[in-house]
Amino acid sequence: KVHEIEHSEKCNSNTSHADDERAFMGSIDCEIAIHCVDWVQETELEEAMVQFKIDTGAQANVLPLSLFKKHFESSKYLSESQVKLTGYGGGNIPVSGEVILNCKINDISVKSK
């Protein structure tokens, strides 16, 4: 979905006019798969290798409940969470709980919630 795109031939970076400046807030979905490449990173969570889609603008780390059950349910406790998550469009995202996991990416280890 594209709300607005404007092509301009103006290339003079020395001048700036308020009328020429526009900001876009929303989502842009790419429909040509060859041009759409998600940033995915192989990540070691505890001892499980998982591919995560990296979102540098996200304010939370999200792990699908099915992945938690598959790899961690027998060894980790899912604690109750008071966090309310919403998507960019404002829709609620259900939260099943919180867990702290050892996370390792490219030889860098952190505890991630």
Contacts in CASP RR format, 6 or more apart in sequence:
PFRMAT RR
TARGET T0000
AUTHOR 0000-0000-0000
METHOD contacts of the structure
MODEL  1
KVHEIEHSEKCNSNTSHADDERAFMGSIDCEIAIHCVDWVQETELEEAMV
QFKIDTGAQANVLPLSLFKKHFESSKYLSESQVKLTGYGGGNIPVSGEVI
LNCKINDISVKSK
1 27 0 8 1.000
1 28 0 8 1.000
1 29 0 8 1.000
2 28 0 8 1.000
3 24 0 8 1.000
3 26 0 8 1.000
4 22 0 8 1.000
4 24 0 8 1.000
6 22 0 8 1.000
8 20 0 8 1.000
10 20 0 8 1.000
26 88 0 8 1.000
26 89 0 8 1.000
27 88 0 8 1.000
27 89 0 8 1.000
30 36 0 8 1.000
38 53 0 8 1.000
39 53 0 8 1.000
39 54 0 8 1.000
40 51 0 8 1.000
40 52 0 8 1.000
40 53 0 8 1.000
40 54 0 8 1.000
41 51 0 8 1.000
41 52 0 8 1.000
41 54 0 8 1.000
41 105 0 8 1.000
42 49 0 8 1.000
42 50 0 8 1.000
42 51 0 8 1.000
42 105 0 8 1.000
43 49 0 8 1.000
43 50 0 8 1.000
43 51 0 8 1.000
43 52 0 8 1.000
43 103 0 8 1.000
43 104 0 8 1.000
43 105 0 8 1.000
44 50 0 8 1.000
44 103 0 8 1.000
44 104 0 8 1.000
44 105 0 8 1.000
45 63 0 8 1.000
45 71 0 8 1.000
45 72 0 8 1.000
45 101 0 8 1.000
45 102 0 8 1.000
45 103 0 8 1.000
45 112 0 8 1.000
46 71 0 8 1.000
46 72 0 8 1.000
46 75 0 8 1.000
46 76 0 8 1.000
46 101 0 8 1.000
46 102 0 8 1.000
48 71 0 8 1.000
48 72 0 8 1.000
50 67 0 8 1.000
50 71 0 8 1.000
60 83 0 8 1.000
60 85 0 8 1.000
61 112 0 8 1.000
61 113 0 8 1.000
62 85 0 8 1.000
62 93 0 8 1.000
63 99 0 8 1.000
63 101 0 8 1.000
65 96 0 8 1.000
68 76 0 8 1.000
68 78 0 8 1.000
68 96 0 8 1.000
68 99 0 8 1.000
72 99 0 8 1.000
72 101 0 8 1.000
76 99 0 8 1.000
76 101 0 8 1.000
77 99 0 8 1.000
78 96 0 8 1.000
78 97 0 8 1.000
78 98 0 8 1.000
78 99 0 8 1.000
79 97 0 8 1.000
79 98 0 8 1.000
79 99 0 8 1.000
80 97 0 8 1.000
80 98 0 8 1.000
81 95 0 8 1.000
81 96 0 8 1.000
81 97 0 8 1.000
81 98 0 8 1.000
83 95 0 8 1.000
83 98 0 8 1.000
84 92 0 8 1.000
84 95 0 8 1.000
85 92 0 8 1.000
85 93 0 8 1.000
85 95 0 8 1.000
86 92 0 8 1.000
86 93 0 8 1.000
87 93 0 8 1.000
98 113 0 8 1.000
99 113 0 8 1.000
100 111 0 8 1.000
100 112 0 8 1.000
100 113 0 8 1.000
101 111 0 8 1.000
101 112 0 8 1.000
102 109 0 8 1.000
102 110 0 8 1.000
102 111 0 8 1.000
102 112 0 8 1.000
103 109 0 8 1.000
103 110 0 8 1.000
103 111 0 8 1.000
103 112 0 8 1.000
104 110 0 8 1.000
END
